[in-house]
Amino acid sequence: MHDRRTFLKLSTLGALGGLLSPKLGAMTRAQSPNPARRPVVISTWDFGLKANQEAWKVLSTGGKALDAVELGVRLVEDDPNERSVGYGGRPDRDGFVTLDACIMDENAGIGSVAALEHIKNPISVARAVMEKTPHVMLVGQGALEFALEQGFKKMNLLTETSKIEWEQWLKTSTYQPKINIENHDTIGLLALDQNGNLSGGCTTSGMAYKMHGRVGDSPIIGAGLFVDNSVGAATATGHGEEVIRTVGSFLVVELMRQGLSPQQACKKAVERIHQNFLSQNRSVKDTQIGFIALNKKGETGAYCLQKGFTYAQHTTDGNHLSSAPNLI
């Protein structure tokens, strides 16, 4: 009798174990971070290399993607030698340096500022909008007042070099919204941290000698930047008006949701923009569009309209600069 009871007890426990073990195994797998391709940071243009290095300081020590994004692009905003972002950015046609930026985290938290003057780190002001206000975007004087309330320092963003260039431009006032490796207009940066969370940021001083008040795609969530933590993230550079027409970064992420790789998704988005030009009989001669993307697996991609767009990627294999493939 004792042997029979023992047998039944062991049989019952074995059956329960068989039922539970798959669930336990699944829980263990879900709770264990997937080390493949983590962490990863990818950013636009040559200055992305130094932005990546700064972001990597956070990511390599287990820090959050959001913090890595902010610190990475701040480094570029701070550099007066970078002429299309932050301090040292080229002014509009009236001589005002106006900055745009947005940031997005893994929880779909978003913050944005546009046409912000006198504050060299719009990415940090955008994060403050996200974390300390009930809004998602502040612009112009209101954005400046908020920044000053938050302790940001007011300063003259027009460097002597940019001022001299602007004064030379005034002699002809010929506006040529041409985007290329010498006159790029944005740093976008995407990061995946060791916990598998994504964040992104985008910041710019916009096109040189633009109309006062012009805002491009960079501070617009869905156009210049979009993050979906279940799928991936994307950011854009180039002619903002063209990116806005297609809600470009959102399009890239949605294409990844449908199963496309980051590279394929970036290419499809560029093709969509190119098709717009063809359907409207517009020339793409002086137009550049570039996208970079990062998915949940840590896979990356980049694509541009015409050659000249570079991007930087930092993984455990190092920090590397590449030229994006181009459509035309």
C-alpha positions as CSV (number, residue, x, y, z in Angstrom):
1,M,0.0,0.0,0.0
2,H,2.8,2.3,0.9
3,D,4.5,1.6,-2.4
4,R,1.3,2.3,-4.3
5,R,0.8,5.7,-2.6
6,T,4.4,6.6,-3.2
7,F,4.0,5.7,-6.9
8,L,0.8,7.7,-7.2
9,K,2.4,10.7,-5.5
10,L,5.4,10.7,-7.7
11,S,3.3,10.2,-10.8
12,T,1.1,13.2,-9.9
13,L,4.2,15.4,-9.3
14,G,5.7,14.3,-12.6
15,A,2.5,15.2,-14.5
16,L,2.4,18.6,-12.8
17,G,6.0,19.1,-13.7
18,G,5.3,18.3,-17.3
19,L,2.5,20.9,-17.4
20,L,4.5,23.6,-15.6
21,S,7.9,23.2,-17.1
22,P,7.1,24.8,-20.5
23,K,5.6,27.8,-18.7
24,L,8.5,28.0,-16.4
25,G,10.9,27.7,-19.3
26,A,9.0,30.5,-21.1
27,M,9.1,32.7,-18.0
28,T,12.9,32.2,-17.7
29,R,13.4,33.1,-21.3
30,A,11.2,36.2,-21.1
31,Q,13.0,37.4,-18.0
32,S,16.5,36.8,-19.3
33,P,17.7,39.7,-21.5
34,N,18.6,38.6,-25.1
35,P,22.3,39.5,-25.4
36,A,22.2,39.4,-29.2
37,R,23.1,42.8,-30.7
38,R,22.8,44.7,-27.4
39,P,23.5,47.5,-26.8
40,V,23.5,49.3,-30.2
41,V,23.6,53.0,-31.1
42,I,23.2,54.4,-34.6
43,S,23.3,58.1,-35.7
44,T,23.4,60.3,-38.8
45,W,26.4,61.8,-40.6
46,D,30.1,61.9,-39.7
47,F,29.5,63.7,-36.4
48,G,27.6,60.6,-35.4
49,L,30.9,58.9,-34.5
50,K,31.6,61.3,-31.5
51,A,27.9,61.3,-30.6
52,N,28.0,57.4,-30.5
53,Q,31.0,57.4,-28.3
54,E,29.3,59.6,-25.7
55,A,26.1,57.5,-25.9
56,W,28.2,54.4,-25.5
57,K,29.5,55.5,-22.1
58,V,25.9,55.1,-20.9
59,L,24.9,52.0,-22.8
60,S,28.1,50.0,-22.1
61,T,27.6,50.4,-18.3
62,G,23.9,49.2,-18.4
63,G,22.4,52.7,-18.6
64,K,19.1,53.6,-20.3
65,A,18.7,54.3,-24.0
66,L,17.0,57.6,-23.2
67,D,20.0,58.9,-21.3
68,A,22.4,57.7,-24.0
69,V,20.4,59.5,-26.7
70,E,20.3,62.8,-24.8
71,L,24.0,62.8,-23.9
72,G,25.1,61.7,-27.4
73,V,23.3,64.5,-29.3
74,R,24.2,67.1,-26.6
75,L,27.8,66.6,-27.5
76,V,27.1,67.7,-31.0
77,E,24.9,70.6,-30.0
78,D,27.7,71.9,-27.8
79,D,30.3,72.0,-30.6
80,P,30.5,75.4,-32.3
81,N,32.3,73.9,-35.2
82,E,29.3,71.9,-36.2
83,R,27.3,74.3,-38.4
84,S,23.9,72.6,-38.6
85,V,23.2,71.7,-34.9
86,G,23.0,73.7,-31.7
87,Y,25.6,76.3,-30.8
88,G,27.3,77.5,-34.1
89,G,24.4,76.5,-36.3
90,R,23.8,78.7,-39.3
91,P,21.1,81.3,-38.8
92,D,17.9,82.0,-40.8
93,R,17.8,84.7,-43.4
94,D,17.2,87.3,-40.7
95,G,20.2,86.3,-38.7
96,F,18.4,84.4,-36.0
97,V,19.7,80.9,-34.9
98,T,16.5,78.9,-34.2
99,L,16.8,75.3,-33.0
100,D,14.4,72.3,-33.2
101,A,14.5,69.0,-31.4
102,C,12.5,66.1,-30.2
103,I,13.0,63.0,-28.1
104,M,11.0,59.8,-27.6
105,D,11.4,57.0,-25.1
106,E,10.4,53.3,-24.7
107,N,7.0,54.2,-23.2
108,A,6.0,56.4,-26.1
109,G,6.9,59.5,-24.0
110,I,7.6,62.4,-26.3
111,G,8.9,65.9,-26.0
112,S,9.6,68.5,-28.6
113,V,10.7,72.1,-29.1
114,A,10.7,74.2,-32.3
115,A,12.0,77.6,-33.3
116,L,13.8,77.8,-29.9
117,E,16.4,80.7,-29.6
118,H,19.2,81.3,-27.2
119,I,19.4,77.8,-25.7
120,K,22.1,75.6,-27.1
121,N,20.7,72.2,-26.0
122,P,17.2,71.9,-27.4
123,I,17.3,68.1,-26.9
124,S,17.4,68.6,-23.1
125,V,14.6,71.2,-23.3
126,A,12.6,68.7,-25.3
127,R,13.2,66.0,-22.6
128,A,12.0,68.5,-19.9
129,V,8.8,69.1,-21.9
130,M,8.3,65.4,-22.0
131,E,8.9,64.9,-18.3
132,K,7.7,68.1,-16.7
133,T,4.7,69.4,-18.6
134,P,1.4,67.9,-19.7
135,H,2.3,68.9,-23.3
136,V,4.4,67.3,-26.0
137,M,5.6,70.4,-27.9
138,L,6.5,74.0,-27.1
139,V,7.6,76.6,-29.7
140,G,9.2,80.0,-30.0
141,Q,9.0,82.4,-27.1
142,G,7.0,79.9,-25.0
143,A,9.7,77.3,-25.4
144,L,12.4,79.8,-24.4
145,E,10.5,80.9,-21.3
146,F,10.0,77.3,-20.2
147,A,13.7,76.6,-20.7
148,L,14.7,79.6,-18.6
149,E,12.2,78.5,-15.9
150,Q,13.9,75.1,-15.9
151,G,17.4,76.6,-15.3
152,F,18.8,76.6,-18.9
153,K,21.1,79.4,-19.6
154,K,20.4,82.0,-22.2
155,M,23.3,82.7,-24.6
156,N,24.1,84.1,-28.1
157,L,24.1,81.1,-30.4
158,L,25.4,83.0,-33.5
159,T,29.2,82.4,-33.6
160,E,31.5,84.8,-35.4
161,T,32.1,82.3,-38.2
162,S,28.4,81.8,-38.8
163,K,27.8,85.6,-38.6
164,I,30.5,86.3,-41.3
165,E,29.0,83.6,-43.6
166,W,25.5,85.0,-43.1
167,E,26.7,88.6,-43.9
168,Q,28.3,87.3,-47.1
169,W,25.1,85.5,-48.0
170,L,23.1,88.7,-47.6
171,K,25.0,90.3,-50.5
172,T,23.1,88.0,-52.9
173,S,20.4,86.5,-50.6
174,T,20.2,83.5,-52.9
175,Y,18.4,80.7,-51.1
176,Q,19.5,77.2,-52.1
177,P,18.1,74.6,-49.8
178,K,20.7,72.1,-50.8
179,I,21.5,69.2,-48.4
180,N,24.7,67.2,-48.7
181,I,27.7,66.2,-46.7
182,E,28.9,69.8,-46.4
183,N,25.5,71.3,-45.5
184,H,23.7,68.6,-43.6
185,D,21.0,69.7,-41.2
186,T,20.3,67.1,-38.5
187,I,21.7,64.7,-36.1
188,G,19.3,61.8,-35.4
189,L,20.4,59.1,-32.9
190,L,18.7,55.8,-32.0
191,A,19.7,53.5,-29.1
192,L,18.9,50.1,-27.9
193,D,20.0,49.4,-24.3
194,Q,21.0,46.1,-22.5
195,N,17.4,45.8,-21.3
196,G,16.1,45.8,-24.8
197,N,14.5,49.2,-24.7
198,L,14.6,51.7,-27.5
199,S,14.8,55.5,-27.5
200,G,15.6,58.2,-30.0
201,G,16.4,61.9,-30.5
202,C,16.7,64.4,-33.3
203,T,18.1,67.9,-33.2
204,T,19.0,70.6,-35.7
205,S,19.4,74.3,-36.5
206,G,17.6,73.7,-39.7
207,M,18.4,74.8,-43.2
208,A,20.8,77.7,-43.5
209,Y,19.1,81.0,-44.3
210,K,15.6,79.6,-44.1
211,M,12.6,81.9,-43.7
212,H,12.3,83.0,-40.1
213,G,9.9,80.7,-38.4
214,R,10.4,77.8,-40.7
215,V,10.2,74.4,-39.0
216,G,11.2,71.2,-40.7
217,D,10.7,67.5,-39.8
218,S,13.2,67.3,-37.0
219,P,10.9,68.2,-34.0
220,I,7.9,66.4,-35.4
221,I,7.2,63.0,-33.9
222,G,6.5,60.6,-36.7
223,A,8.3,62.7,-39.3
224,G,11.8,63.3,-38.1
225,L,11.7,60.6,-35.4
226,F,9.5,57.7,-34.3
227,V,10.0,54.9,-31.7
228,D,7.8,51.9,-31.1
229,N,9.4,49.8,-28.4
230,S,7.8,46.6,-29.6
231,V,9.1,47.1,-33.2
232,G,11.9,49.5,-33.7
233,A,12.9,53.1,-34.2
234,A,13.8,55.4,-37.1
235,T,15.0,58.9,-37.7
236,A,15.4,61.1,-40.8
237,T,17.8,63.7,-42.2
238,G,17.7,65.9,-45.3
239,H,14.9,68.1,-46.7
240,G,12.4,68.2,-43.9
241,E,9.4,69.2,-46.0
242,E,9.7,66.0,-48.0
243,V,10.0,63.8,-44.9
244,I,6.9,65.5,-43.4
245,R,4.9,64.7,-46.6
246,T,5.2,61.0,-46.0
247,V,5.5,61.0,-42.1
248,G,8.8,59.3,-43.0
249,S,10.1,57.9,-39.7
250,F,6.7,56.5,-38.8
251,L,6.5,54.9,-42.2
252,V,9.8,53.2,-41.7
253,V,8.7,51.8,-38.3
254,E,5.4,50.6,-39.7
255,L,7.2,48.8,-42.6
256,M,9.4,47.1,-40.0
257,R,6.2,46.1,-38.2
258,Q,5.1,44.4,-41.4
259,G,8.2,42.3,-41.4
260,L,10.7,44.3,-43.4
261,S,14.3,44.6,-42.2
262,P,15.5,48.1,-41.1
263,Q,17.4,48.3,-44.4
264,Q,14.4,47.3,-46.5
265,A,12.1,49.7,-44.6
266,C,14.5,52.7,-45.1
267,K,14.7,51.9,-48.8
268,K,10.9,51.7,-49.2
269,A,10.5,55.1,-47.4
270,V,13.0,56.7,-49.7
271,E,11.3,55.2,-52.8
272,R,7.9,56.6,-51.5
273,I,9.4,60.1,-51.4
274,H,11.0,59.7,-54.8
275,Q,7.7,58.7,-56.2
276,N,6.2,61.9,-54.9
277,F,8.7,63.9,-56.9
278,L,8.0,61.9,-60.0
279,S,4.3,62.2,-59.7
280,Q,4.6,66.0,-59.3
281,N,7.2,66.4,-62.1
282,R,9.7,67.9,-59.6
283,S,13.4,67.5,-59.8
284,V,15.4,65.8,-57.1
285,K,18.7,67.2,-58.2
286,D,19.3,69.3,-55.1
287,T,17.4,67.1,-52.7
288,Q,18.7,64.6,-50.2
289,I,16.8,62.4,-47.9
290,G,18.3,59.8,-45.5
291,F,16.8,57.4,-43.0
292,I,18.4,55.2,-40.4
293,A,16.6,52.5,-38.5
294,L,17.1,50.1,-35.6
295,N,14.8,47.2,-34.7
296,K,14.1,45.4,-31.5
297,K,16.6,42.7,-32.4
298,G,19.4,45.2,-32.7
299,E,19.5,45.0,-36.5
300,T,20.2,48.3,-38.3
301,G,19.7,49.8,-41.7
302,A,20.2,53.0,-43.6
303,Y,19.2,54.3,-47.1
304,C,19.2,57.7,-48.9
305,L,18.0,59.3,-52.0
306,Q,21.4,60.1,-53.6
307,K,24.9,59.3,-52.5
308,G,26.6,61.4,-49.9
309,F,24.7,60.4,-46.7
310,T,26.9,58.8,-44.0
311,Y,25.9,57.2,-40.7
312,A,27.7,55.9,-37.7
313,Q,27.0,52.7,-35.7
314,H,28.5,51.6,-32.4
315,T,28.1,48.0,-31.1
316,T,30.4,45.8,-29.0
317,D,32.4,45.4,-32.3
318,G,33.3,49.1,-32.2
319,N,32.3,52.4,-33.7
320,H,32.2,52.6,-37.5
321,L,31.2,55.1,-40.1
322,S,29.5,53.9,-43.3
323,S,28.0,55.4,-46.5
324,A,24.4,54.6,-46.9
325,P,23.3,53.0,-50.2
326,N,21.4,55.3,-52.4
327,L,18.4,55.1,-54.8
328,I,19.7,57.4,-57.6
